[in-house]
Amino acid sequence: MKSPENFEDKLRKAIYAEADKICPSEDMFLQINRKIKNKNMEEKNMKLFSIKKTRGILVACMLLAFTSITCFAAAKIVSYTSHSTNSTFAEFPSEKEVKKEAGFVPKYVNELAGGYAFYNGGIGETNAETEDGSAVVTLKTANFSYKNGDSTVNLLVENGIMPSADENGEIVKISANVEGRYHSDMYKILPPDYVMTEQDKADAESGKYVFSYGSEEVEVLHMQQIQWEDNGMSYSLINSDDKVDKDVLVKMAGEIVNK
């Protein structure tokens, strides 16, 4: 007869193995963070709390607290949450496979400019929630990762348009009919027990850094992102390792739009 301890150890390892699959790239976490950094919300008195990686719970969770709350469809949206997996597609999927898993078919490609090839992908969803945790809007998502050596570019597609769409950023021409917005931000990601210094507070006030919690040690990352809408879907192409520049991201976005 197997001992309970042995069974529990095996069960624990199995759960951890599955939970580790629900782990987005740094870029995916930053993309959700970017979602709340728009013109309307920047005018509010706002605090941001975040959980970057949590076994078996939400992968990325942003909680906003501000004095004047943005309203949508007569509901008060106070938070965005998102969860996704990058283990659904180990090989480049067909449109039929994406439709089966994600419930919709976005535009996506096998390769991107600069030698980036499909690496893996997954599905998930993003929620806009009220104070009581009820989801006002829920969008299915599909994500595709592309690698060139140790550099990664991520494509995240939401099957719809979230309220409070980002109206900041530099307008860029992606194709003859599609424009996008380019964002370039410096993120300072802090350990959960980190206490912000006076300099940190000044940097947040000046906009030098976007601050978030969730890393094991203090990390400074440069996030670049191009966002656009196409056929009722929201697209985000993201990089945070400084291996590509704006022009390359625009070219990559054009390849997706013109698929």
C-alpha positions in Angstrom: 0.0 0.0 0.0 1.4 3.4 -1.0 2.0 5.8 1.9 -0.1 9.0 2.0 3.2 11.0 2.2 4.4 9.5 -1.1 1.1 10.1 -2.8 1.0 13.8 -1.6 4.6 14.4 -2.8 3.7 13.1 -6.2 0.5 15.1 -6.3 2.3 18.2 -5.3 4.9 17.8 -8.0 2.3 17.2 -10.6 0.3 20.3 -9.6 3.5 22.4 -9.6 4.4 21.0 -13.1 1.0 22.0 -14.4 1.0 25.4 -12.7 4.4 26.2 -14.2 2.8 25.9 -17.6 0.5 28.8 -16.7 3.4 31.3 -16.8 3.4 34.2 -19.2 6.5 35.9 -20.5 7.6 39.2 -18.9 6.1 40.9 -21.9 2.6 39.5 -21.3 2.7 40.9 -17.8 3.8 44.3 -19.0 1.2 44.4 -21.6 -1.6 44.0 -19.0 0.1 46.8 -17.0 0.1 49.0 -20.1 -3.6 48.5 -20.4 -4.3 50.6 -17.4 -1.8 53.4 -18.3 -3.9 55.5 -20.6 -4.9 59.1 -20.8 -8.2 58.8 -18.9 -6.8 56.8 -16.0 -3.6 58.8 -15.7 -5.8 61.8 -14.7 -7.0 59.9 -11.6 -5.5 59.4 -8.2 -4.4 55.9 -8.8 -2.4 53.1 -7.1 -1.2 50.0 -8.9 -0.7 46.6 -7.3 0.3 43.7 -9.3 1.0 40.0 -9.1 3.3 38.8 -11.9 3.5 35.1 -11.4 1.4 33.0 -9.0 1.2 29.2 -9.1 -2.3 28.1 -10.0 -3.9 31.5 -9.6 -3.9 34.5 -11.9 -0.8 35.0 -13.9 -1.1 38.7 -14.0 -3.5 40.8 -12.0 -3.7 44.6 -11.8 -5.8 46.3 -9.1 -6.6 50.0 -9.5 -7.8 52.2 -6.7 -8.6 55.8 -7.7 -10.9 58.6 -6.5 -13.0 59.0 -9.7 -13.7 55.7 -11.4 -14.1 55.2 -15.1 -17.6 54.1 -16.0 -18.6 51.7 -18.8 -22.1 50.5 -19.5 -23.2 51.9 -16.1 -20.7 49.8 -14.2 -17.6 50.9 -12.3 -14.5 49.3 -13.7 -11.9 49.1 -10.9 -9.6 46.4 -12.2 -8.3 44.4 -15.1 -7.2 40.8 -14.6 -5.7 38.4 -17.1 -4.6 34.8 -17.2 -3.1 32.8 -20.0 -1.0 29.8 -20.8 2.0 29.5 -23.2 1.8 25.7 -23.5 -1.3 25.2 -25.7 0.6 25.3 -29.0 4.0 23.7 -29.0 4.1 23.8 -32.8 2.8 26.4 -35.2 -1.0 25.8 -35.1 -3.4 25.8 -38.0 -6.3 28.2 -38.0 -8.6 25.2 -37.2 -6.5 24.4 -34.0 -6.6 28.0 -32.9 -10.4 28.2 -33.5 -10.9 25.0 -31.4 -8.7 26.2 -28.5 -9.3 30.0 -28.4 -12.8 30.2 -30.0 -11.7 32.7 -32.6 -9.1 33.1 -35.3 -6.9 36.2 -35.3 -4.2 37.0 -37.8 -0.9 35.4 -37.0 2.2 34.2 -38.9 4.9 31.6 -38.6 7.8 34.0 -38.9 8.4 37.7 -38.3 11.0 40.1 -39.6 14.5 40.0 -38.2 14.7 36.2 -38.0 12.0 35.6 -35.4 10.3 32.2 -35.7 7.2 30.9 -33.9 8.3 29.3 -30.6 5.0 28.5 -28.6 1.6 29.9 -27.9 -1.5 29.7 -25.8 -4.9 31.0 -24.9 -6.5 32.8 -22.0 -8.8 35.7 -21.2 -8.8 39.2 -20.0 -11.5 40.7 -17.7 -12.6 44.2 -16.8 -14.1 43.9 -13.3 -16.2 45.9 -10.9 -15.6 46.5 -7.2 -17.2 43.2 -6.2 -15.1 41.2 -8.7 -17.8 40.8 -11.3 -16.6 40.8 -14.9 -18.2 43.6 -16.9 -16.3 42.5 -20.1 -14.5 39.2 -20.7 -12.4 38.8 -23.8 -10.8 35.5 -25.0 -7.2 35.9 -25.9 -4.6 34.1 -28.0 -0.9 34.6 -27.7 2.0 33.7 -29.9 5.7 33.9 -29.0 8.5 34.3 -31.5 12.2 33.8 -30.8 15.5 34.7 -32.3 18.3 33.3 -30.1 17.6 34.6 -26.6 15.3 37.4 -27.8 11.5 37.1 -27.7 8.7 39.1 -29.4 5.1 38.3 -28.2 1.9 38.8 -30.1 -1.3 39.0 -27.9 -4.7 39.2 -29.5 -7.9 39.9 -27.7 -11.2 39.0 -29.4 -12.7 42.4 -28.9 -12.0 45.9 -27.7 -11.7 46.6 -24.0 -13.3 49.8 -22.5 -10.9 52.7 -21.8 -8.8 51.9 -24.8 -5.3 53.4 -24.7 -5.2 56.7 -26.6 -1.6 57.5 -25.8 1.6 56.6 -27.7 3.0 57.6 -31.0 0.8 57.0 -34.0 2.5 54.7 -36.5 1.5 53.6 -40.0 1.3 49.8 -40.1 -0.4 49.4 -43.5 -2.3 51.5 -46.0 -5.5 51.1 -43.9 -4.3 50.4 -40.4 -2.6 52.7 -37.9 -1.2 51.7 -34.5 0.2 53.3 -31.4 3.8 52.7 -30.4 4.7 52.8 -26.7 8.2 52.9 -25.1 8.3 52.8 -21.3 10.8 52.0 -18.6 9.4 49.7 -16.0 10.8 49.2 -12.5 9.5 46.0 -11.1 9.9 45.5 -7.3 9.9 42.6 -4.8 6.6 42.3 -2.9 8.1 43.5 0.3 9.9 46.5 -1.2 9.2 49.9 0.3 9.4 52.7 -2.3 12.0 55.4 -1.5 11.5 59.1 -1.9 13.4 58.9 -5.1 11.1 56.1 -6.4 8.1 58.3 -5.6 9.7 61.2 -7.5 10.5 58.9 -10.4 6.9 57.7 -10.5 5.6 61.2 -10.3 7.8 62.4 -13.2 7.0 59.3 -15.3 10.6 58.1 -15.4 9.5 54.6 -14.4 6.2 52.7 -14.3 6.3 50.8 -11.0 4.9 47.4 -10.4 5.4 44.6 -7.8 6.1 41.0 -8.5 9.8 40.3 -9.1 12.3 38.5 -6.8 14.6 41.5 -7.0 14.5 45.0 -8.4 14.4 44.9 -12.2 14.4 47.7 -14.8 13.0 46.8 -18.2 12.4 48.7 -21.4 9.1 47.7 -22.8 8.3 48.5 -26.4 4.8 47.8 -27.7 2.7 48.4 -30.8 -1.0 48.2 -30.4 -3.6 48.2 -33.2 -7.2 47.1 -33.9 -8.2 45.0 -36.9 -11.6 43.5 -37.7 -12.9 44.1 -34.2 -9.8 42.5 -32.5 -7.1 44.1 -30.4 -3.5 43.3 -31.2 -0.4 44.0 -29.2 3.2 43.2 -30.4 5.6 43.4 -27.4 9.3 43.3 -26.7 11.2 44.0 -23.5 14.8 42.8 -24.2 15.9 45.8 -26.4 16.9 43.4 -29.3 14.5 45.2 -31.7 13.6 48.8 -32.3 10.4 50.7 -33.3 11.0 50.3 -37.1 11.4 46.5 -36.8 8.2 46.2 -34.6 6.3 48.3 -37.2 7.5 46.0 -39.9 6.5 42.9 -37.9 3.1 44.4 -37.3 2.7 45.0 -41.0 3.4 41.4 -41.7 0.6 40.4 -39.4 -1.9 43.0 -40.7 -1.2 42.1 -44.3 -1.4 38.3 -43.8 
